[in-house]
Amino acid sequence: MSPDPGAADPPIGSPADANRQLGARDWDAATYDRVSSPQLSWANEQLARLQLGGDEIVLDAGCGSGRVTALLVDMVPEGKVYAVDVAPSMVKHTQEALGDRVTASCQDLTELSLPERVDAIFSNATFHWVSDHDRLFASLAGALRPGGQLVAQCGGHGNITSFRQISETVAKEPEWAEHFRDWRGPWNYATAEATRERLRQAGFVDVETWLEPRPTQVDDPKEFVRTVCLVRHLDHLPPELHERFVDACLERSSQPFTLDYVRLNMTARLGGDARLAGGER
């Protein structure tokens, strides 16, 4: 499938190389855990779409700091939860927070390797960090039992456009331009239509996708954008310039500070007969 026309600024190089490059960059898991209340709120809404009896095997695809993973664990008291993230600090934070209640591992979602197929896959605020959605959905399909469910939400077409434009403008100013000479945004903000087709091509059925504008004000704008929105920009700057760059972006933003989030929702089931893959659960 051709690249999604709704995707914003794909990373340099091939999709596989881009995924590995992004995977080599870590996050501040402790701060993310503290500031990610918007993501937690969205996750709670998505969790209501999961149809679980309590004994399922579930994958949290992009577990972050483990706040949402903990909710999944509570939903399957007789089941099992695998938590996967490409960022080592996130995996470590999740494992330390949940102990033996979860099996956490550091993996690229386009190259998943689990001990068994799962009954359900949940993902929140992750897929837009993956450049190749064809490979992503094929990998998820390979990890899911036939008939298993996928419930996910990520940034969609038009996500935080205003703040991204501000940060790009700042990055081109003389003080910063030399550090961003090779900059390309790492996000893949796909359209609902392209995502629906990609999921069907990967073998999913009963596919529903839709975009949802969610303008959001955050409690601590500086800490939030430093940790979330500008995290990959700061990879290009020496530590002593981080605060000045964050301040420069915020100074150009309208007040009260609001991020024009657009969420891409998706629900689907993997085609096939569950009885052929080890029985119904």
Summary of the structure (lengths in Angstrom):
residues: 281
radius of gyration: 18.6
end to end distance: 33.9
largest distance: 62.2
contacts: 944
relative contact order: 0.18
helix: 44%
strand: 22%
